[in-house]
Amino acid sequence: VIKGNRLKNIEAFGFYGMSSLKSLDLSNQMLENISQNAFLGLRSLLTLDLSHNNLYKLEDGVFNGLHSLRSLDLSNNFLSIISPRVFNGLTSLQVLATDEFKFCCLVNPSIQCSPEPDEFSSCEDLMSNIVLRFCIWVLGVIALIGNVLVLIWRVKLRATNRVHSFLISNLALGDLLMGVYLMIIACVDFYYRGVYIIYDNNWKKSNLCKLAGFLSTLSSESSVFTLTVITLDRFITIIFPFRINRMKLSQTVAIMLFIWFLCICIAGIPLLNIDYFDNFYGRSGVCLALHITHHRPNGWEYSVFVYLVLNLTSLALIAVAYIWMFLFAHSSRRAARSVDVGKTDSTMARRIMIIVFTDFFCWMPIIILGLCSLHGIKIPSQVYAWVAVFILPLNAALNPVIYTLSTPLFLGGAKRNMFNFHASFLHSETQRSSLGSYSCQNNEAKNRFQRAFILDTSPPHNKRNSKRFKDRNKTKFNENELTSESNSKNSRLEESHRLSARFGRTKLSSKQESPKLIVTADPCTSRAKNSQHPDSNLELKIRSRESKIYKQCNYDQVERKDDNSKITHV
């Protein structure tokens, strides 16, 4: 036993020749460095105590020759650098005491090693349980999307009860922060997958872990306090509708500003550089300051006050208020002899039961486990993990459904939007199919109009015009230069043929000046406009084949100018 000396270094072969030594106590020294093969020759050594020193690193070969060693104590040192193979030669080791669990990952799992791993992490992953890993992703996504939808809905909604809508928006904002916290933990678990234990200490002391713990506490407390204010508003409205004035919007804003300030202070005080809150949010890999274990770390009294005393008081007020409201509404309907009293009471009771049950389901297990831990009852690590990762954030995912997404106002608006979208979709599909079939008919109609209307109006005995008449089939119709002023409906192709035949039978005298005609090849309309022509005011009104869809054609009237020939009406 060399206990209590001022040793700083142990050189190689420092204990060579002491082959019969069974126990060696080097605790409470000032050891800073141990060289390789320092304990070589201690073949019979069973116990080695190196606790309460200043060791900061252990290199390969430090414990060479200790094949019989069964117990090794390295606690209360400053070890930060340790070789992964430093314990390989300790084939008989049974007990290992260290300051951090990550050193236990370097030895056989059958060895009794302290400290124990936290309730969430393993040597490989931040979230060792695959089911919990899945739950944290699902709850995080639901909390984010659900509360964002609530905020957007409340901003767009012009509610008559602006106070209630404002309170629900604040509740959604608090629950949204819980969704951000869950996504931070999920992403860190994914980033350190397989190598987490190497970075365990760095992660717990990082600013991101502190931010995650701050958001978790801020979200939890703001959600509980906002639910209390919502319950108070409903309680005054139902129980004292005439004796007490309802909260005004300005009063509600002032109350919520005070609540947010209070919650920020509660969550931010542990971040101050105070010894009492040393590593307050870094107690576990998920950065929670929740105290439901038998351990007594720094700041555990503060955690008990926040998560047990404040929350239990708020939940008790919420439960008493909702039960009172239900009994009051039930007695009022009985006195009024309402016909639908049974149906109304059952609906109201079901809604109140859901609200109270979800609040108590999320918080009462935490409160019960906290009370058990105060009495020294050891809570299984798996129970702590499920409570902290699944039950605590569950309220943030359920509140949007209970207070907004399941209300008749939201459901009615959603149904109307879905109906309008469905009707618009059907209308667009019908119009697309109809216009597709019409387009094919439209091209064929244009070709027929071209053959029907490209005619010469001069008499046949005129040589010049006769030549044009003979070459009329060679004339090409330029549809880009022919338009109409008409605002009429879609046409039947059969009417266009009859009208073209009618134009063909029109006769002009040889002395009559050939009138100019503006003609369109569009199948929608065709108009002959000339004051001297008997059919100059004729307008072709053509309806669509589809009974419900009409296409209005509106083209400007133009005259085709050609140096060699003019398109005129016969």
C-alpha positions, 0 to 999 in steps of 0.5 A: 500500500502506497496510499496518500503519497505524492507520486506523479509518474510510474516508470516502466518495470516500477514494480518488477519482482513483486510477483507475490503481491495480491493488492496494490492501492495507488489512490489519492496520489498525484499521478499524471502519467503511467508508462508502458509495462509499469506493472509488468511482473505482478503476476499474482495481483488481484486488485489495483486501485488508481482512483482519485488521481490526475490521470488524463490518458492511458496508452497501450501496454500500461496493464501488461502482465496483469493476467490475474487482475480481477478488480480495477478502479479508475474513478475520479480521474481526468481521463480523456485519452484512452487507447481502445486496446488498453484493457486487452491483456486483462483476461481475468478482469471482473470489476471495472470502475470508471467515471464515464460509461464509454470506457465500459464499451472497451471491455467485455460486456460480461464484466461488471462496469460502472457507471451504467449506461443512460436510459437511452444510449448504447455503445453504438447509438444515441437511441439504442431502442429501434422502436423509440427511434421510430417513435421520435421521428413520427412524433417529431414530424406530426408535432411540426406539421400539425402545429404549423397547420394550426398556426396557418389556419388560425392566421387565416381564420377570421374567428368571432372569438379572437381570444380563444383563437389567440390562445390556441395559436400560442398553444400551437407555438409551444408544441411546435418547439417540442417538435423542433426538439424531437427533430434535433435529437432524431438528427443527432442520433442519425449523425452519430449512428454506430459511433455515438459512444466516442462523441458521447461526452462532447455531445452532452456538453455541446451548445446544441444539447443545451439548446435542445434541453432549453426548447424541451423545457420551454415547450412543456411549461408553456403548453401546460400554462397555456392550457390552464389559461384556455381552461380559465377562459372557458370556465368564466364563459360557462360558469359566470357568463354575466357576473364576470366579464370575459377576458378581452384580447388586450388582457389575454395578450398581456397574460400570454406575454407574462407566461412566455417570459416566465417560461423562458426564465424557467428554461434559461436559468439552468444555462447560467454559469452557476455551479448548482446547474452544472451540466443540467441538460447534459444528464442524458443523451436526450438532453432532458432535465427530467428527474424521475430516477433515483440519482441526485445530480446537480439541480435535481431540486429545481427539476422537481419543482418545475416538472412536479410541483408546477405541472401537478398544480396546473393539471389539478386546476384543469381537471377540477375546472372541466368537471365543474363545467360539465356538471354545470352544463348538465344541470342547466339542460335538465332545468331547461328540459331540453329534448336533446339533453342526453345526446348533448351531454354525451357529446360534451362529456366525450370531448371533455373526457378526451381533453382531460384524459390526454393531459393526464396520460401525458403528465401523470406518469411523469409525476408518479415516477418523480414521486417514486424517485423521491422516495428512493424507488429505483425506476427501470431504465426502459420505463424512463426512456419510454416516458421521456421520449414517447409520453412527454412529447405526445401532448404536443402531437395530440393538442393540434388534433384536440383543439383545432383539427377535430373541431366542427369549424375546421372539419366544415372548412376542410370538407368545403375545400375538398368538395370545391377541389373535387368539383374543380378537378372534375370540371377541368377533366371534362373540359380537357376531354371535350376540348381534345375531341373538339380540336380534332373536329376543329381541324377537319372543319377548317379544311371543309370551310376552306374548300367551301368558301374560297370561291371567285365572285366574278361572273364566268363569262368574264375572261379574267374572272373565268380564269380565276374561277378555273384556278380556284382550287389552286388558291390556298386559304391563309387562315392567319389573315382571316378572322371575324368580329362575331361573339357566337357559340360553337358550330355544327359542321353540317350547318357549315356545309349547307351554308356554303352550298347556299352561298354557291347558289347566289347569283350576281348580274354581270354588270354588278360590281363584285362586292368584297367579302370578309370570310373566316375559316374558323368553324365557330362563326362566319359573316358576310358583311357588305351593304350591297349584298343581300346576305351581307348581314347574315351571321352563322350562329353555331352551337357546340356538340357538347351540351354544357361546354361552350367556346366563345370565339372572338376574332377581329375582322380582316380582309384578305389582300391579294395582288393577283386575286380577291376572295369574294362571295359568289 
